[in-house]
C-alpha cells in the first residue's frame, strides 16, 4: 500500500482508549479481515475511498464481519480518507 501521502493506521492491537492521530495529507484506516466495523464521519473529508467490501450511506461506512465489532468515529476536515477492509 502506498503511504507516501499520509498516515496508515493498522487497527489490530490498538487499545480501546486510542484517541487518534493527526494527519496532514490523508489517512488510511485498515480493518483486519473478519472484523465488523461501523465508521462514522463527524465532518467529511474532501475525498473518501474504500478498498474491500464497504457499504456507504451519508457519512457512515460499514464492513461486515463475523468477529469483533468496532465503532469508529472519524473527525476530519480536509484531506483524503481511505478505508481498507482486508
N, C-alpha and C positions, 0 to 999 in steps of 0.2 A: 504494500500500500504506500502511495506517495504521501509523505508527511511534510514536504517542504513548505507548504502554505499554511501550516497551523499546528495545533497540538493534537495528539492522539491519546485518548483515554481508553485503557483496557480495563473494563469494569470488573472483571473477575478478581476477587480478592480485596476489593475496596471495603473499608469499614462502613457500617451503617451511618456513622456521623460525618461522612465525607461531605465537605462544604463546597467544593467546586474548584475551578481553575480559571485563571484569566487568560483569554486567548485574544491575540491581536488581529489575526487574519482569518482564522477559521477554526472549527472544532470538528473532530471525528470522534464519534461515540460508538464503541464496539461492544455489542452484547453477545455473550457466548451462546453457542448453539444449545437449544433446548430450554433457554430461559425466556419466560414470558415477560415482555417489557411494555409498559404504558408510559410513553413520553409525552409530556405536556409542555408546550412552548408558551411561556408567560408573555413574552414580547418577541415578535417574529424576526428572525434574521433575514437578510436580503435573499438568501438562497438556501433551500433545504433539498438535499439529495438523499436517496436511500439506496442501500445495497442489501440484497436479500429480500425476504418477504415481509413487507410492512404494509399495514392498512393506514391510510391517512384520511383525516376528516377535521377540517377547520382548526389547525394547530395542535391536533392530537395524533400521535403515531403509535400504532400497536403492532407488536411482534408476538405471535402465538408461540407457546411452548408448554411442555408438559411438566417442566421442573419448577424451580423457584419463580416467583412473580415479583418484578421490580416496578416501583413507581418512581419516575424520574421527572423532575421539574427543571426546565431549562429557561433561564432568563438571559436573553442575548439581544443586543440592539442591532448591531451591524455585523457583517461578515457572512461566512458560509458555514453551514452545519451539514455534516454527513452522518447519517445513522446507518450502522452496519449490523446486520444480524447474520452470523455465520454458523 
